[in-house]
Amino acid sequence: MMKSNNHGGKREGAGRKASGKVRGTHTLTLSPECAEKLKSIGRDKSEYIDRLILADIKRG
């Protein structure tokens, strides 16, 4: 008789759902002042930096 293995493997519907946003990872070096400001932002650091860059692009 063959034993069934119930450990591990793929489960339908498991895992984090795709957000639909295509993102890239980048490393940068910040001054101590900028690092402190970024720490104070909380969890939305990427969105904050995105807004700053997009505002700079619009300003030209």
PDB file of N, CA, C and O in Angstrom:
ATOM      1  N   MET A   1       0.839  -1.191   0.000  1.00  0.00           N
ATOM      2  CA  MET A   1       0.000   0.000   0.000  1.00  0.00           C
ATOM      3  C   MET A   1       0.881   1.251   0.000  1.00  0.00           C
ATOM      4  O   MET A   1       1.855   1.337   0.747  1.00  0.00           O
ATOM      5  N   MET A   2       0.527   2.208  -0.841  1.00  0.00           N
ATOM      6  CA  MET A   2       1.310   3.418  -1.002  1.00  0.00           C
ATOM      7  C   MET A   2       0.822   4.492  -0.033  1.00  0.00           C
ATOM      8  O   MET A   2      -0.378   4.740   0.082  1.00  0.00           O
ATOM      9  N   LYS A   3       1.774   5.130   0.666  1.00  0.00           N
ATOM     10  CA  LYS A   3       1.424   6.201   1.602  1.00  0.00           C
ATOM     11  C   LYS A   3       1.232   7.509   0.824  1.00  0.00           C
ATOM     12  O   LYS A   3       1.957   7.778  -0.134  1.00  0.00           O
ATOM     13  N   SER A   4       0.262   8.312   1.238  1.00  0.00           N
ATOM     14  CA  SER A   4       0.103   9.629   0.604  1.00  0.00           C
ATOM     15  C   SER A   4       0.916  10.646   1.395  1.00  0.00           C
ATOM     16  O   SER A   4       0.967  10.595   2.624  1.00  0.00           O
ATOM     17  N   ASN A   5       1.535  11.549   0.694  1.00  0.00           N
ATOM     18  CA  ASN A   5       2.371  12.573   1.311  1.00  0.00           C
ATOM     19  C   ASN A   5       1.581  13.874   1.356  1.00  0.00           C
ATOM     20  O   ASN A   5       1.231  14.428   0.313  1.00  0.00           O
ATOM     21  N   ASN A   6       1.303  14.358   2.548  1.00  0.00           N
ATOM     22  CA  ASN A   6       0.529  15.594   2.712  1.00  0.00           C
ATOM     23  C   ASN A   6       1.411  16.766   3.148  1.00  0.00           C
ATOM     24  O   ASN A   6       0.908  17.751   3.690  1.00  0.00           O
ATOM     25  N   HIS A   7       2.707  16.667   2.918  1.00  0.00           N
ATOM     26  CA  HIS A   7       3.624  17.718   3.354  1.00  0.00           C
ATOM     27  C   HIS A   7       4.076  18.552   2.161  1.00  0.00           C
ATOM     28  O   HIS A   7       4.572  18.022   1.167  1.00  0.00           O
ATOM     29  N   GLY A   8       3.899  19.857   2.277  1.00  0.00           N
ATOM     30  CA  GLY A   8       4.400  20.773   1.258  1.00  0.00           C
ATOM     31  C   GLY A   8       3.632  20.691  -0.043  1.00  0.00           C
ATOM     32  O   GLY A   8       2.566  20.081  -0.132  1.00  0.00           O
ATOM     33  N   GLY A   9       4.193  21.312  -1.026  1.00  0.00           N
ATOM     34  CA  GLY A   9       3.577  21.292  -2.347  1.00  0.00           C
ATOM     35  C   GLY A   9       2.690  22.495  -2.601  1.00  0.00           C
ATOM     36  O   GLY A   9       2.420  23.286  -1.698  1.00  0.00           O
ATOM     37  N   LYS A  10       2.252  22.622  -3.807  1.00  0.00           N
ATOM     38  CA  LYS A  10       1.435  23.743  -4.272  1.00  0.00           C
ATOM     39  C   LYS A  10      -0.001  23.582  -3.796  1.00  0.00           C
ATOM     40  O   LYS A  10      -0.566  22.489  -3.833  1.00  0.00           O
ATOM     41  N   ARG A  11      -0.584  24.699  -3.346  1.00  0.00           N
ATOM     42  CA  ARG A  11      -1.990  24.711  -2.954  1.00  0.00           C
ATOM     43  C   ARG A  11      -2.706  25.775  -3.767  1.00  0.00           C
ATOM     44  O   ARG A  11      -2.241  26.911  -3.858  1.00  0.00           O
ATOM     45  N   GLU A  12      -3.803  25.419  -4.341  1.00  0.00           N
ATOM     46  CA  GLU A  12      -4.590  26.343  -5.156  1.00  0.00           C
ATOM     47  C   GLU A  12      -5.051  27.516  -4.296  1.00  0.00           C
ATOM     48  O   GLU A  12      -5.606  27.315  -3.216  1.00  0.00           O
ATOM     49  N   GLY A  13      -4.824  28.741  -4.771  1.00  0.00           N
ATOM     50  CA  GLY A  13      -5.279  29.940  -4.069  1.00  0.00           C
ATOM     51  C   GLY A  13      -4.335  30.414  -2.969  1.00  0.00           C
ATOM     52  O   GLY A  13      -4.617  31.420  -2.318  1.00  0.00           O
ATOM     53  N   ALA A  14      -3.229  29.721  -2.746  1.00  0.00           N
ATOM     54  CA  ALA A  14      -2.299  30.094  -1.681  1.00  0.00           C
ATOM     55  C   ALA A  14      -1.356  31.194  -2.170  1.00  0.00           C
ATOM     56  O   ALA A  14      -1.095  31.315  -3.367  1.00  0.00           O
ATOM     57  N   GLY A  15      -0.862  31.973  -1.251  1.00  0.00           N
ATOM     58  CA  GLY A  15       0.129  32.991  -1.572  1.00  0.00           C
ATOM     59  C   GLY A  15      -0.472  34.363  -1.770  1.00  0.00           C
ATOM     60  O   GLY A  15      -1.690  34.528  -1.844  1.00  0.00           O
ATOM     61  N   ARG A  16       0.401  35.332  -1.853  1.00  0.00           N
ATOM     62  CA  ARG A  16      -0.004  36.719  -2.015  1.00  0.00           C
ATOM     63  C   ARG A  16      -0.505  36.949  -3.436  1.00  0.00           C
ATOM     64  O   ARG A  16       0.089  36.463  -4.399  1.00  0.00           O
ATOM     65  N   LYS A  17      -1.581  37.677  -3.559  1.00  0.00           N
ATOM     66  CA  LYS A  17      -2.144  37.993  -4.872  1.00  0.00           C
ATOM     67  C   LYS A  17      -1.319  39.093  -5.537  1.00  0.00           C
ATOM     68  O   LYS A  17      -0.800  39.977  -4.856  1.00  0.00           O
ATOM     69  N   ALA A  18      -1.199  39.044  -6.833  1.00  0.00           N
ATOM     70  CA  ALA A  18      -0.432  40.043  -7.582  1.00  0.00           C
ATOM     71  C   ALA A  18      -1.079  41.420  -7.453  1.00  0.00           C
ATOM     72  O   ALA A  18      -2.301  41.550  -7.532  1.00  0.00           O
ATOM     73  N   SER A  19      -0.256  42.440  -7.255  1.00  0.00           N
ATOM     74  CA  SER A  19      -0.777  43.799  -7.104  1.00  0.00           C
ATOM     75  C   SER A  19      -1.048  44.452  -8.454  1.00  0.00           C
ATOM     76  O   SER A  19      -1.814  45.412  -8.541  1.00  0.00           O
ATOM     77  N   GLY A  20      -0.422  43.933  -9.503  1.00  0.00           N
ATOM     78  CA  GLY A  20      -0.590  44.521 -10.825  1.00  0.00           C
ATOM     79  C   GLY A  20       0.400  45.635 -11.106  1.00  0.00           C
ATOM     80  O   GLY A  20       0.463  46.135 -12.229  1.00  0.00           O
ATOM     81  N   LYS A  21       1.188  46.038 -10.089  1.00  0.00           N
ATOM     82  CA  LYS A  21       2.193  47.082 -10.262  1.00  0.00           C
ATOM     83  C   LYS A  21       3.520  46.437 -10.621  1.00  0.00           C
ATOM     84  O   LYS A  21       3.944  45.465  -9.995  1.00  0.00           O
ATOM     85  N   VAL A  22       4.162  46.983 -11.626  1.00  0.00           N
ATOM     86  CA  VAL A  22       5.489  46.513 -12.000  1.00  0.00           C
ATOM     87  C   VAL A  22       6.481  47.417 -11.290  1.00  0.00           C
ATOM     88  O   VAL A  22       6.479  48.630 -11.496  1.00  0.00           O
ATOM     89  N   ARG A  23       7.318  46.836 -10.462  1.00  0.00           N
ATOM     90  CA  ARG A  23       8.267  47.610  -9.657  1.00  0.00           C
ATOM     91  C   ARG A  23       9.677  47.110  -9.884  1.00  0.00           C
ATOM     92  O   ARG A  23       9.882  45.967 -10.292  1.00  0.00           O
ATOM     93  N   GLY A  24      10.644  47.962  -9.623  1.00  0.00           N
ATOM     94  CA  GLY A  24      12.051  47.597  -9.673  1.00  0.00           C
ATOM     95  C   GLY A  24      12.684  47.930  -8.332  1.00  0.00           C
ATOM     96  O   GLY A  24      12.186  48.789  -7.604  1.00  0.00           O
ATOM     97  N   THR A  25      13.762  47.265  -8.008  1.00  0.00           N
ATOM     98  CA  THR A  25      14.477  47.513  -6.766  1.00  0.00           C
ATOM     99  C   THR A  25      15.747  48.289  -7.083  1.00  0.00           C
ATOM    100  O   THR A  25      16.489  47.931  -7.998  1.00  0.00           O
ATOM    101  N   HIS A  26      15.995  49.355  -6.323  1.00  0.00           N
ATOM    102  CA  HIS A  26      17.163  50.201  -6.534  1.00  0.00           C
ATOM    103  C   HIS A  26      17.806  50.505  -5.188  1.00  0.00           C
ATOM    104  O   HIS A  26      17.119  50.637  -4.176  1.00  0.00           O
ATOM    105  N   THR A  27      19.103  50.614  -5.188  1.00  0.00           N
ATOM    106  CA  THR A  27      19.846  50.957  -3.980  1.00  0.00           C
ATOM    107  C   THR A  27      20.397  52.356  -4.138  1.00  0.00           C
ATOM    108  O   THR A  27      20.923  52.702  -5.195  1.00  0.00           O
ATOM    109  N   LEU A  28      20.281  53.174  -3.088  1.00  0.00           N
ATOM    110  CA  LEU A  28      20.820  54.512  -3.139  1.00  0.00           C
ATOM    111  C   LEU A  28      21.411  54.884  -1.793  1.00  0.00           C
ATOM    112  O   LEU A  28      21.090  54.279  -0.770  1.00  0.00           O
ATOM    113  N   THR A  29      22.275  55.882  -1.804  1.00  0.00           N
ATOM    114  CA  THR A  29      22.923  56.356  -0.595  1.00  0.00           C
ATOM    115  C   THR A  29      22.356  57.727  -0.259  1.00  0.00           C
ATOM    116  O   THR A  29      22.295  58.612  -1.112  1.00  0.00           O
ATOM    117  N   LEU A  30      21.938  57.892   0.999  1.00  0.00           N
ATOM    118  CA  LEU A  30      21.313  59.135   1.437  1.00  0.00           C
ATOM    119  C   LEU A  30      22.148  59.809   2.511  1.00  0.00           C
ATOM    120  O   LEU A  30      22.886  59.153   3.248  1.00  0.00           O
ATOM    121  N   SER A  31      22.022  61.126   2.590  1.00  0.00           N
ATOM    122  CA  SER A  31      22.652  61.862   3.683  1.00  0.00           C
ATOM    123  C   SER A  31      21.919  61.502   4.977  1.00  0.00           C
ATOM    124  O   SER A  31      20.783  61.030   4.932  1.00  0.00           O
ATOM    125  N   PRO A  32      22.551  61.717   6.116  1.00  0.00           N
ATOM    126  CA  PRO A  32      21.879  61.414   7.398  1.00  0.00           C
ATOM    127  C   PRO A  32      20.545  62.149   7.559  1.00  0.00           C
ATOM    128  O   PRO A  32      19.592  61.600   8.113  1.00  0.00           O
ATOM    129  N   GLU A  33      20.484  63.391   7.074  1.00  0.00           N
ATOM    130  CA  GLU A  33      19.238  64.167   7.182  1.00  0.00           C
ATOM    131  C   GLU A  33      18.120  63.533   6.359  1.00  0.00           C
ATOM    132  O   GLU A  33      16.984  63.417   6.818  1.00  0.00           O
ATOM    133  N   CYS A  34      18.457  63.127   5.145  1.00  0.00           N
ATOM    134  CA  CYS A  34      17.455  62.492   4.282  1.00  0.00           C
ATOM    135  C   CYS A  34      17.033  61.137   4.832  1.00  0.00           C
ATOM    136  O   CYS A  34      15.860  60.772   4.754  1.00  0.00           O
ATOM    137  N   ALA A  35      17.970  60.397   5.383  1.00  0.00           N
ATOM    138  CA  ALA A  35      17.653  59.092   5.962  1.00  0.00           C
ATOM    139  C   ALA A  35      16.681  59.248   7.129  1.00  0.00           C
ATOM    140  O   ALA A  35      15.751  58.453   7.269  1.00  0.00           O
ATOM    141  N   GLU A  36      16.886  60.259   7.965  1.00  0.00           N
ATOM    142  CA  GLU A  36      15.974  60.510   9.087  1.00  0.00           C
ATOM    143  C   GLU A  36      14.572  60.879   8.597  1.00  0.00           C
ATOM    144  O   GLU A  36      13.572  60.409   9.139  1.00  0.00           O
ATOM    145  N   LYS A  37      14.513  61.719   7.574  1.00  0.00           N
ATOM    146  CA  LYS A  37      13.214  62.106   6.998  1.00  0.00           C
ATOM    147  C   LYS A  37      12.493  60.878   6.458  1.00  0.00           C
ATOM    148  O   LYS A  37      11.293  60.712   6.678  1.00  0.00           O
ATOM    149  N   LEU A  38      13.220  60.020   5.756  1.00  0.00           N
ATOM    150  CA  LEU A  38      12.621  58.823   5.178  1.00  0.00           C
ATOM    151  C   LEU A  38      12.137  57.867   6.270  1.00  0.00           C
ATOM    152  O   LEU A  38      11.103  57.219   6.108  1.00  0.00           O
ATOM    153  N   LYS A  39      12.875  57.773   7.379  1.00  0.00           N
ATOM    154  CA  LYS A  39      12.441  56.924   8.505  1.00  0.00           C
ATOM    155  C   LYS A  39      11.119  57.418   9.074  1.00  0.00           C
ATOM    156  O   LYS A  39      10.285  56.618   9.498  1.00  0.00           O
ATOM    157  N   SER A  40      10.925  58.737   9.085  1.00  0.00           N
ATOM    158  CA  SER A  40       9.712  59.308   9.668  1.00  0.00           C
ATOM    159  C   SER A  40       8.480  59.085   8.784  1.00  0.00           C
ATOM    160  O   SER A  40       7.354  59.250   9.254  1.00  0.00           O
ATOM    161  N   ILE A  41       8.671  58.715   7.526  1.00  0.00           N
ATOM    162  CA  ILE A  41       7.564  58.513   6.582  1.00  0.00           C
ATOM    163  C   ILE A  41       6.754  57.282   6.952  1.00  0.00           C
ATOM    164  O   ILE A  41       5.537  57.266   6.767  1.00  0.00           O
ATOM    165  N   GLY A  42       7.408  56.255   7.470  1.00  0.00           N
ATOM    166  CA  GLY A  42       6.694  55.020   7.811  1.00  0.00           C
ATOM    167  C   GLY A  42       6.773  54.015   6.687  1.00  0.00           C
ATOM    168  O   GLY A  42       7.819  53.865   6.056  1.00  0.00           O
ATOM    169  N   ARG A  43       5.673  53.320   6.429  1.00  0.00           N
ATOM    170  CA  ARG A  43       5.662  52.211   5.478  1.00  0.00           C
ATOM    171  C   ARG A  43       5.546  52.638   4.017  1.00  0.00           C
ATOM    172  O   ARG A  43       5.790  51.820   3.129  1.00  0.00           O
ATOM    173  N   ASP A  44       5.184  53.882   3.738  1.00  0.00           N
ATOM    174  CA  ASP A  44       4.938  54.325   2.370  1.00  0.00           C
ATOM    175  C   ASP A  44       6.150  55.014   1.745  1.00  0.00           C
ATOM    176  O   ASP A  44       5.998  55.981   0.998  1.00  0.00           O
ATOM    177  N   LYS A  45       7.340  54.526   2.044  1.00  0.00           N
ATOM    178  CA  LYS A  45       8.562  55.165   1.546  1.00  0.00           C
ATOM    179  C   LYS A  45       8.621  55.168   0.022  1.00  0.00           C
ATOM    180  O   LYS A  45       8.981  56.180  -0.579  1.00  0.00           O
ATOM    181  N   SER A  46       8.277  54.062  -0.602  1.00  0.00           N
ATOM    182  CA  SER A  46       8.344  53.980  -2.069  1.00  0.00           C
ATOM    183  C   SER A  46       7.387  54.964  -2.726  1.00  0.00           C
ATOM    184  O   SER A  46       7.746  55.635  -3.693  1.00  0.00           O
ATOM    185  N   GLU A  47       6.185  55.047  -2.204  1.00  0.00           N
ATOM    186  CA  GLU A  47       5.208  55.988  -2.764  1.00  0.00           C
ATOM    187  C   GLU A  47       5.680  57.429  -2.579  1.00  0.00           C
ATOM    188  O   GLU A  47       5.504  58.262  -3.469  1.00  0.00           O
ATOM    189  N   TYR A  48       6.274  57.720  -1.434  1.00  0.00           N
ATOM    190  CA  TYR A  48       6.787  59.055  -1.149  1.00  0.00           C
ATOM    191  C   TYR A  48       7.870  59.427  -2.161  1.00  0.00           C
ATOM    192  O   TYR A  48       7.844  60.522  -2.723  1.00  0.00           O
ATOM    193  N   ILE A  49       8.817  58.526  -2.394  1.00  0.00           N
ATOM    194  CA  ILE A  49       9.900  58.785  -3.345  1.00  0.00           C
ATOM    195  C   ILE A  49       9.350  58.888  -4.762  1.00  0.00           C
ATOM    196  O   ILE A  49       9.792  59.739  -5.535  1.00  0.00           O
ATOM    197  N   ASP A  50       8.387  58.030  -5.114  1.00  0.00           N
ATOM    198  CA  ASP A  50       7.741  58.124  -6.431  1.00  0.00           C
ATOM    199  C   ASP A  50       7.138  59.512  -6.650  1.00  0.00           C
ATOM    200  O   ASP A  50       7.329  60.116  -7.705  1.00  0.00           O
ATOM    201  N   ARG A  51       6.411  60.015  -5.648  1.00  0.00           N
ATOM    202  CA  ARG A  51       5.782  61.342  -5.770  1.00  0.00           C
ATOM    203  C   ARG A  51       6.834  62.437  -5.939  1.00  0.00           C
ATOM    204  O   ARG A  51       6.657  63.347  -6.749  1.00  0.00           O
ATOM    205  N   LEU A  52       7.935  62.353  -5.173  1.00  0.00           N
ATOM    206  CA  LEU A  52       8.993  63.363  -5.299  1.00  0.00           C
ATOM    207  C   LEU A  52       9.598  63.373  -6.699  1.00  0.00           C
ATOM    208  O   LEU A  52       9.798  64.433  -7.292  1.00  0.00           O
ATOM    209  N   ILE A  53       9.885  62.187  -7.219  1.00  0.00           N
ATOM    210  CA  ILE A  53      10.497  62.090  -8.548  1.00  0.00           C
ATOM    211  C   ILE A  53       9.530  62.566  -9.629  1.00  0.00           C
ATOM    212  O   ILE A  53       9.925  63.306 -10.530  1.00  0.00           O
ATOM    213  N   LEU A  54       8.274  62.151  -9.549  1.00  0.00           N
ATOM    214  CA  LEU A  54       7.293  62.564 -10.554  1.00  0.00           C
ATOM    215  C   LEU A  54       7.053  64.079 -10.512  1.00  0.00           C
ATOM    216  O   LEU A  54       6.868  64.705 -11.556  1.00  0.00           O
ATOM    217  N   ALA A  55       7.055  64.671  -9.300  1.00  0.00           N
ATOM    218  CA  ALA A  55       6.899  66.116  -9.178  1.00  0.00           C
ATOM    219  C   ALA A  55       8.092  66.829  -9.813  1.00  0.00           C
ATOM    220  O   ALA A  55       7.929  67.869 -10.452  1.00  0.00           O
ATOM    221  N   ASP A  56       9.279  66.274  -9.636  1.00  0.00           N
ATOM    222  CA  ASP A  56      10.480  66.865 -10.239  1.00  0.00           C
ATOM    223  C   ASP A  56      10.422  66.775 -11.759  1.00  0.00           C
ATOM    224  O   ASP A  56      10.819  67.711 -12.454  1.00  0.00           O
ATOM    225  N   ILE A  57       9.932  65.660 -12.273  1.00  0.00           N
ATOM    226  CA  ILE A  57       9.798  65.497 -13.728  1.00  0.00           C
ATOM    227  C   ILE A  57       8.813  66.521 -14.291  1.00  0.00           C
ATOM    228  O   ILE A  57       9.064  67.112 -15.341  1.00  0.00           O
ATOM    229  N   LYS A  58       7.698  66.731 -13.596  1.00  0.00           N
ATOM    230  CA  LYS A  58       6.691  67.696 -14.067  1.00  0.00           C
ATOM    231  C   LYS A  58       7.229  69.132 -14.068  1.00  0.00           C
ATOM    232  O   LYS A  58       6.897  69.936 -14.940  1.00  0.00           O
ATOM    233  N   ARG A  59       8.074  69.436 -13.061  1.00  0.00           N
ATOM    234  CA  ARG A  59       8.655  70.770 -12.992  1.00  0.00           C
ATOM    235  C   ARG A  59       9.634  71.012 -14.122  1.00  0.00           C
ATOM    236  O   ARG A  59       9.873  72.150 -14.524  1.00  0.00           O
ATOM    237  N   GLY A  60      10.200  69.921 -14.630  1.00  0.00           N
ATOM    238  CA  GLY A  60      11.121  70.031 -15.770  1.00  0.00           C
ATOM    239  C   GLY A  60      12.469  70.322 -15.323  1.00  0.00           C
ATOM    240  O   GLY A  60      13.377  70.449 -16.144  1.00  0.00           O
TER     241      GLY A  60
END
